[in-house]
Amino acid sequence: MTQQFNGQILQGLWDNGSQELTVSRIKSVTTQSVWDGHQIREMSNQVSKALELGEEHMIVTLRDAVPLVLDPDEMRNLNEDIHQILQLTSRG
């Protein structure tokens, strides 16, 4: 079963069966990427660490080529989105 996920930074389609998020948007940039549970947890760790260290920005690379800069508010929003997605993984 799939369901649409519309977060503050991330948008995509969550697949309960495969436990994957097909990301269609990050921030305001359209993309196409599939994140499995491991990748979602890894992104959570990276964002949490950047926030804990008080980093002024974080760079997320799309399609291994397009750098997307997140400011601290966007990092917090991404962190919230990821935690919502992690809740979906625990239901599967």
C-alpha positions as CSV (number, residue, x, y, z in Angstrom):
1,M,0.0,0.0,0.0
2,T,1.3,3.5,-0.9
3,Q,0.5,6.9,0.5
4,Q,1.4,10.4,-0.4
5,F,3.8,12.2,2.0
6,N,3.8,16.0,2.0
7,G,6.2,17.4,4.4
8,Q,7.6,20.8,4.8
9,I,10.8,20.0,2.8
10,L,10.2,16.5,1.4
11,Q,7.4,15.3,-0.8
12,G,7.0,11.8,-2.2
13,L,5.2,8.5,-2.2
14,W,5.6,6.1,0.8
15,D,5.4,2.4,0.0
16,N,4.6,0.3,3.1
17,G,5.4,-2.9,1.4
18,S,9.0,-2.1,0.3
19,Q,9.5,0.4,3.1
20,E,10.7,3.0,0.6
21,L,10.1,6.7,0.0
22,T,10.0,7.8,-3.7
23,V,11.1,11.4,-3.3
24,S,9.5,13.7,-5.8
25,R,10.5,17.1,-4.3
26,I,13.1,18.4,-1.9
27,K,12.7,22.0,-0.8
28,S,11.3,23.5,-4.0
29,V,13.2,21.3,-6.4
30,T,11.6,18.5,-8.3
31,T,13.6,15.3,-8.3
32,Q,13.2,11.5,-8.6
33,S,14.9,9.4,-6.0
34,V,14.1,6.3,-3.9
35,W,15.2,6.2,-0.3
36,D,15.1,2.9,1.6
37,G,14.9,2.6,5.4
38,H,18.7,2.6,5.8
39,Q,19.1,5.8,3.7
40,I,16.3,7.5,5.6
41,R,17.9,6.7,8.9
42,E,21.3,7.9,7.6
43,M,19.8,11.2,6.4
44,S,18.2,11.5,9.9
45,N,21.6,11.0,11.5
46,Q,23.3,13.6,9.2
47,V,20.7,16.3,9.8
48,S,20.6,15.7,13.5
49,K,24.4,16.0,13.7
50,A,24.4,19.2,11.7
51,L,21.8,20.7,14.0
52,E,23.6,19.6,17.1
53,L,26.8,21.2,15.9
54,G,25.0,24.4,15.1
55,E,25.9,24.3,11.4
56,E,24.9,27.4,9.5
57,H,23.9,25.3,6.4
58,M,23.8,21.8,5.1
59,I,24.2,20.7,1.5
60,V,22.0,18.0,0.0
61,T,23.1,16.7,-3.4
62,L,20.4,15.8,-5.9
63,R,21.1,13.3,-8.7
64,D,24.7,13.3,-7.6
65,A,25.1,16.7,-9.3
66,V,22.8,19.4,-8.0
67,P,23.8,20.9,-4.6
68,L,20.9,22.2,-2.6
69,V,21.7,24.4,0.4
70,L,19.5,24.2,3.5
71,D,19.6,26.9,6.2
72,P,19.0,26.0,9.9
73,D,15.2,26.4,9.6
74,E,15.1,24.2,6.6
75,M,17.3,21.6,8.4
76,R,14.9,21.6,11.3
77,N,11.9,21.2,8.9
78,L,13.7,18.3,7.1
79,N,14.5,16.7,10.4
80,E,10.7,16.9,11.3
81,D,9.8,15.4,7.9
82,I,12.3,12.5,8.4
83,H,11.0,11.8,11.8
84,Q,7.4,11.6,10.4
85,I,8.7,9.2,7.7
86,L,10.5,7.1,10.4
87,Q,7.2,6.7,12.1
88,L,5.7,5.3,8.9
89,T,8.6,2.8,8.8
90,S,7.8,1.6,12.3
91,R,4.1,0.9,11.2
92,G,5.1,-1.3,8.3
